[in-house]
Each structure stands twice: as C-alpha cells, then as structure tokens.
Amino acid sequence: MALQYSSSSEPGSVAPPFSLPGVDGRMYSLDSFKECRGLLVLFMCNHCPYVIAVHERISRLARDYGASGIAVIGINSNDPAYKEADSFENMKRTALEWGLPFPYVFDESQAVAKSYDAVCTPDPYLYRNEDGVFRLFYRGRIDDSWKDPSGVKEQSMRSAMDLLLSGAPFSGEMIPSMGCSIKWKELTPKKG
C-alpha cells in the first residue's frame, strides 16, 4: 500500500465527461445527474483500508444529502490485474456487502481517473451544478479522522455540501484526501 495525498484542483473547473458501467447493469454519465444540485465524484475501490474505514461515512453522506439534491457516484479505476479484489465482479459483491446507496462504476481503461487527475482512494470531488455544467466546488478530505469515526472533529465534506446547498461560494481550506495510490496499469507487475 503506497500512501498518497490528493493533488489540488482549480475551483470552478468543469467536470470531465465519462460514461461508465455500474454494478447495477446501468451506464452512468454526468447527464445521469443533470437534475441534481451537486455531485460527489468519489474515486474508490474495494480493498483499500482507507476506503474500507470510511465507506459507511460516505454512504451516510449519500443518504443525508440525496434528498437535498446532491448525488454520489463511486468510481473504481484500479487495475484488477494488480489486485483481483478490485475486479468488476468483486465490485458487485462489495456494493452488496456494504449496502452502497449510490452508483458504483468501473473505469476499466483508467481514462476517467486520468482526466480527473485522481491520485488515491478515496479521492473525492464535489461539483456544483451551474445551469447543467458541473463545476468543482471542493476537492479534499471527507473528515479529519479517517481511521476512527469517533475521533472526527471536523466533517470537511459535510461542511462543503452544506455550503454548496446554501448557494455560497466555497471559502474554506481544501485539505487533501489521503489513501492508497490508484493502481495504474502501466505500473502493474507483469505476471509470467
């Protein structure tokens, strides 16, 4: 496991397009969320201990903010040849086991992760829908205690979501998220 921190992104930048298959058999794109006020795009996977530690908090965010118009989508861009746990079949199992209340999609080519400049899992991007264009509102950590939910003092993502819904601009600090590095195909050791 190689610890990485998310890089910075330009607030107001437009979300790159995608069209990816979900574990539920549907295809998802930005258009799937055009009626939403906001969209949390979360690069995640099945095996990373950082994602495992926060998946319940992410699901809670999806449930708490879905009715207010902020949707969540989880994107797995890891190479399953590196870690079989991240295969599409295992994504289906993980979505069921964790009871994910949001779409979980597979970026098999890794082109979407590269277009977003995603670095780690989890790597969250919160977008505000501005007249049909998703513009980056916040990119950073979910909270200040990834390993221990009882130690959370600052709920960074929840605060950003509240601010997005209020219509105000983001004014806080974007503290990077941290997690396992994305398992890129060109870095996967060749078997044989």
N, C-alpha and C positions, 0 to 999 in steps of 0.2 A: 504494500500500500504506500503510494507516494503522496504525501500531504501537499495540497495545492491551495492557493487562495485565488478567488475570482479576480479578474482584472477589472479595470474601470471602464465604463462605457459612457458615452456622451448623452446626458439627459436630453430628451426630446428627439433622439434618433428613432427612425422608423423601424419597426419590427420586420426582419427579413421574412419573406413568404416561405411557406412549407406546405407539403401535402404528404401526410404520413399515415400508415395503417395503425389502427388501435387494436388492443387486445380484445375489444368487443366486436371486431369484424367491420367496423366503420372506418372511413377515411376522414382525417381531420386536417383542416387548414385554418388560416386566420379568419376566413369567411364563416367558418363554423361558429365563430364567436362575435359576429358583426353586431348583434343586438346587445352585447354586454358593455357595461361602462368601463370595465377593465379586464385585463387578462394577466394572470401569473403564469409565465412560461418557466417551467422548472426542469432543468436537466438533472436526471436522477438515474438510478439503476437498482438492481435487486440485491447486490452483495455488499455494497459499501457500508461500513459500520456507521459512517456519518449520516447516511440516508436512513439506515435502519433505526438509528437513535431518534430521528425527527419525523419519521413518516406519520406518526399519529398526530403530531402538531400541524403538519401540512394538511392532513385530512380534516382536522378541526377548522383550519382557516377556510378550506373549500366549503365546508358546511356552513360556517358562520357568515361568510361573505357572498355565497352563491345567490341568496335571495335578494341581496342588495345590488347584484349585477356584476360582481367580479368572479370570473370563471378561472379555473385552474386546469392546466394541461401538463402532464409529466412526459418528458421525452428521454428515452434511453438511447444514447449514442455509442455505448461501449461495444467493442468488438467481442462477440461471443466466442471467437476462436481463442481469445486471451483468457476469458473466464466464462465457462459454459453456463454458470448461474445467470448470466445476462442474456441468454438466448430468448427469442420471441416466445417459445413455449413456456419457459420459466417466468417470463413477464406475465403471462396469463395466470399462472399459479400464484405468483406474488400478488397480483391485483386482487385475486380472490381471498388469499390468506390475510392480506392487510385491509381488505374491505375498502379499497380506494374509491372515493366518491367523485372521481374526476377521470377524464380520459387518460389512458397511458399508452403512448405510441412509440414505435420503433423507428429510429433513424439509422437504418442499416448502412447506408452509404457514408454516413457521418457528415454529409454536406451541410445539413442544418446546423449541427453543432459548430462547424467551421464558420458558417455565415453569421452566427451569433457571437463568435469568439468565446464560446463556452470553454471552461478550463477544468472544472471539478464537479463532483457530485456530493451534495446538491449545489447547483448554481442557479439561483432564482433571478428572474427578470420580471418586474411588474410594469405593465403597459397601461396607459390611459387611452381609451377610445376617443379620438377627437375627430368627429364627423367621418367615421369609417376608417380612419388611419390610426393604427396603434403606435403611440409614441412612448418611448421609455420614460417612466416616471421614477423608478427606483430599481437599483441593482445592488444587492448586498445580502447580508446575513438574515436569517429568519429570526433569531434571537441571540442573546448573549451567553447561552449555556447549552451548547449542542448536546453534550453528553448527559446532563442531569436536568430534566424538566423542572424539578423542584428548586433548582438554583437560578431559574430565569428571573432577572430583574428588569431587563429591557426587551420588550417584544417589538423588535425593529420592523418586521414585515407587517405586523398588525397595525402599528402606528402609521406606516406608509399607506396601507389600504384605507385606513380611516381618513387620512389626509386626501387621498385620491377621491374618495366619495364626497368629501366636503367641497371639492372644486378648487381648493387652494393649490398653489404650486408647492413642489417639494422643497423644503428648506433645511432639512437635517443633514447629518453626515451619512454617507454611504459607506458603511464598514463592510469590507469584503467578506463573502461567504468563504468557508473552508471545507475541504473534503478530499476524497480520493481523486486522483487525476483521472481524466477521461482516458479510457484505454483505446488509443488510436491504432488503426490497422497497420500503419507503417512501422509501428513500434512493437507489434506483437511478435514474439519469437517464433520463428518458423519451426514446425514440428517435422521430424523425419530423420 
